[in-house]
Amino acid sequence: MASTGKMTYWRFISYNVIGGLVWIAIFTFRGYFFGNIPLVKRNFTMVILAIILISLLPIVIEFVNYRLRSSRSRET
């Protein structure tokens, strides 16, 4: 898209670097403040397990959908 809009290389690099730094700063500070919530501090293991389970949920949903679709196609 940058070349389609005739953006110069240096402007493109500048936007990428600035955007990357802003992205890193936002998520670093969010993580810092989230980690300092007393409930999170007391239950850190549960928070990590919840993050892992939520991350795996789309894979499980897609697998179940695939199995349902394939079983339906064999029935017909």
SEMARMI-517841 format. One record per atom (N, C-alpha, C): atom name; x, y, z; residue number from 1; residue in three letters. Coordinates in steps of 0.001 Angstrom, whole numbers, plus 500000, padded with zeros to 6 digits. Example, Ala and Ser with C-alpha at 12.3 -4.5 7.8 and 13.67 -1.06 7.14 Angstrom:
<nodes>
atomo	px	py	pz	num	residuo
N	513190	494310	507800	1	ALA
CA	512300	495500	507800	1	ALA
C	513200	496700	507800	1	ALA
N	512850	497750	507080	2	SER
CA	513670	498940	507140	2	SER
C	512900	500030	507870	2	SER
</nodes>
This chain:
<nodes>
atomo	px	py	pz	num	residuo
N	500817	498817	500000	1	MET
CA	500000	500000	500000	1	MET
C	500869	501259	500000	1	MET
N	502021	501164	500636	2	ALA
CA	502882	502344	500696	2	ALA
C	503328	502747	499300	2	ALA
N	503668	501765	498469	3	SER
CA	504111	502111	497117	3	SER
C	502938	502570	496264	3	SER
N	501754	502035	496509	4	THR
CA	500570	502467	495761	4	THR
C	500268	503928	496053	4	THR
N	500448	504327	497304	5	GLY
CA	500219	505715	497694	5	GLY
C	501405	506614	497421	5	GLY
N	502431	506064	496771	6	LYS
CA	503637	506807	496424	6	LYS
C	504323	507404	497657	6	LYS
N	504330	506616	498750	7	MET
CA	505007	507044	499971	7	MET
C	506500	506800	499810	7	MET
N	507292	507754	500247	8	THR
CA	508742	507585	500156	8	THR
C	509202	506538	501164	8	THR
N	510363	505970	500894	9	TYR
CA	510912	504933	501758	9	TYR
C	511133	505467	503162	9	TYR
N	511665	506664	503289	10	TRP
CA	511987	507213	504614	10	TRP
C	510729	507530	505411	10	TRP
N	509694	507979	504757	11	ARG
CA	508429	508225	505465	11	ARG
C	507850	506884	505947	11	ARG
N	507914	505873	505079	12	PHE
CA	507426	504541	505433	12	PHE
C	508178	503993	506641	12	PHE
N	509508	504077	506618	13	ILE
CA	510326	503600	507735	13	ILE
C	510028	504392	508999	13	ILE
N	509881	505707	508860	14	SER
CA	509587	506551	510024	14	SER
C	508273	506141	510675	14	SER
N	507228	505952	509873	15	TYR
CA	505936	505524	510417	15	TYR
C	506039	504157	511079	15	TYR
N	506783	503250	510484	16	ASN
CA	506945	501924	511068	16	ASN
C	507673	501976	512411	16	ASN
N	508741	502740	512471	17	VAL
CA	509516	502839	513716	17	VAL
C	508686	503522	514802	17	VAL
N	508060	504635	514483	18	ILE
CA	507246	505356	515460	18	ILE
C	506068	504483	515910	18	ILE
N	505402	503842	514974	19	GLY
CA	504281	502966	515313	19	GLY
C	504721	501802	516185	19	GLY
N	505861	501222	515889	20	GLY
CA	506381	500127	516692	20	GLY
C	506707	500558	518104	20	GLY
N	507336	501712	518248	21	LEU
CA	507668	502216	519581	21	LEU
C	506420	502531	520396	21	LEU
N	505425	503127	519755	22	VAL
CA	504169	503423	520448	22	VAL
C	503488	502120	520872	22	VAL
N	503448	501137	519972	23	TRP
CA	502837	499841	520262	23	TRP
C	503519	499179	521470	23	TRP
N	504839	499175	521470	24	ILE
CA	505599	498578	522569	24	ILE
C	505333	499327	523873	24	ILE
N	505327	500642	523827	25	ALA
CA	505101	501434	525033	25	ALA
C	503706	501173	525601	25	ALA
N	502697	501147	524748	26	ILE
CA	501327	500924	525214	26	ILE
C	501212	499575	525920	26	ILE
N	501703	498524	525284	27	PHE
CA	501534	497204	525874	27	PHE
C	502457	496964	527065	27	PHE
N	503593	497612	527104	28	THR
CA	504457	497505	528281	28	THR
C	503790	498145	529489	28	THR
N	503262	499350	529319	29	PHE
CA	502604	500029	530435	29	PHE
C	501316	499323	530844	29	PHE
N	500557	498833	529872	30	ARG
CA	499349	498076	530215	30	ARG
C	499698	496837	531022	30	ARG
N	500719	496127	530603	31	GLY
CA	501150	494942	531334	31	GLY
C	501627	495273	532734	31	GLY
N	502353	496364	532852	32	TYR
CA	502844	496783	534166	32	TYR
C	501678	497082	535103	32	TYR
N	500714	497875	534636	33	PHE
CA	499584	498236	535483	33	PHE
C	498665	497043	535749	33	PHE
N	498470	496188	534755	34	PHE
CA	497659	494986	534950	34	PHE
C	498316	494066	535977	34	PHE
N	499626	493936	535916	35	GLY
CA	500351	493084	536854	35	GLY
C	500363	493607	538274	35	GLY
N	500099	494888	538452	36	ASN
CA	500085	495470	539794	36	ASN
C	498704	495498	540427	36	ASN
N	497692	494996	539759	37	ILE
CA	496369	494881	540361	37	ILE
C	496458	493800	541443	37	ILE
N	496010	494104	542667	38	PRO
CA	496160	493133	543761	38	PRO
C	495547	491759	543453	38	PRO
N	494392	491727	542828	39	LEU
CA	493758	490451	542490	39	LEU
C	494639	489637	541553	39	LEU
N	495257	490297	540596	40	VAL
CA	496141	489613	539648	40	VAL
C	497403	489131	540363	40	VAL
N	497941	489954	541253	41	LYS
CA	499143	489560	541986	41	LYS
C	498904	488306	542832	41	LYS
N	497738	488255	543489	42	ARG
CA	497432	487110	544352	42	ARG
C	497159	485839	543558	42	ARG
N	496630	485984	542359	43	ASN
CA	496214	484822	541559	43	ASN
C	496947	484769	540227	43	ASN
N	498230	485038	540235	44	PHE
CA	498978	485145	538983	44	PHE
C	498965	483847	538187	44	PHE
N	499067	482723	538873	45	THR
CA	499039	481435	538172	45	THR
C	497714	481241	537447	45	THR
N	496621	481599	538099	46	MET
CA	495300	481464	537467	46	MET
C	495166	482398	536262	46	MET
N	495733	483597	536363	47	VAL
CA	495686	484543	535249	47	VAL
C	496446	483980	534053	47	VAL
N	497613	483419	534288	48	ILE
CA	498409	482835	533203	48	ILE
C	497668	481672	532571	48	ILE
N	497079	480804	533399	49	LEU
CA	496310	479675	532862	49	LEU
C	495105	480152	532051	49	LEU
N	494438	481203	532525	50	ALA
CA	493304	481759	531783	50	ALA
C	493753	482310	530431	50	ALA
N	494877	482989	530398	51	ILE
CA	495398	483525	529137	51	ILE
C	495711	482385	528173	51	ILE
N	496314	481320	528668	52	ILE
CA	496639	480172	527814	52	ILE
C	495367	479528	527278	52	ILE
N	494384	479313	528157	53	LEU
CA	493131	478690	527718	53	LEU
C	492381	479558	526702	53	LEU
N	492335	480842	526939	54	ILE
CA	491669	481752	525998	54	ILE
C	492402	481753	524663	54	ILE
N	493724	481640	524695	55	SER
CA	494511	481613	523456	55	SER
C	494256	480336	522658	55	SER
N	494004	479231	523354	56	LEU
CA	493770	477954	522683	56	LEU
C	492319	477769	522244	56	LEU
N	491428	478580	522753	57	LEU
CA	490003	478441	522454	57	LEU
C	489674	478499	520959	57	LEU
N	490233	479421	520160	58	PRO
CA	489927	479426	518724	58	PRO
C	490332	478135	518018	58	PRO
N	491429	477517	518444	59	ILE
CA	491867	476258	517832	59	ILE
C	490855	475167	518135	59	ILE
N	490398	475102	519386	60	VAL
CA	489424	474085	519776	60	VAL
C	488108	474293	519031	60	VAL
N	487651	475532	518944	61	ILE
CA	486400	475826	518244	61	ILE
C	486501	475432	516775	61	ILE
N	487601	475763	516142	62	GLU
CA	487776	475418	514727	62	GLU
C	487847	473910	514536	62	GLU
N	488505	473201	515442	63	PHE
CA	488586	471743	515357	63	PHE
C	487202	471117	515490	63	PHE
N	486417	471593	516454	64	VAL
CA	485061	471064	516634	64	VAL
C	484214	471356	515404	64	VAL
N	484303	472563	514878	65	ASN
CA	483552	472901	513659	65	ASN
C	483956	472013	512491	65	ASN
N	485226	471752	512352	66	TYR
CA	485715	470889	511279	66	TYR
C	485145	469483	511419	66	TYR
N	485191	468958	512640	67	ARG
CA	484667	467604	512877	67	ARG
C	483170	467545	512596	67	ARG
N	482433	468572	513000	68	LEU
CA	480997	468593	512739	68	LEU
C	480705	468661	511243	68	LEU
N	481443	469495	510527	69	ARG
CA	481239	469607	509072	69	ARG
C	481576	468310	508369	69	ARG
N	482658	467657	508785	70	SER
CA	483050	466420	508113	70	SER
C	482078	465290	508430	70	SER
N	481528	465263	509646	71	SER
CA	480563	464213	509965	71	SER
C	479244	464440	509220	71	SER
N	478865	465691	509026	72	ARG
CA	477650	466012	508272	72	ARG
C	477806	465644	506800	72	ARG
N	478997	465871	506252	73	SER
CA	479201	465574	504849	73	SER
C	479229	464059	504605	73	SER
N	479653	463267	505565	74	ARG
CA	479634	461801	505423	74	ARG
C	478234	461243	505522	74	ARG
N	477353	461934	506274	75	GLU
CA	475978	461460	506421	75	GLU
C	475177	461626	505141	75	GLU
N	475501	462621	504346	76	THR
CA	474708	462872	503129	76	THR
C	475266	462173	501930	76	THR
</nodes>
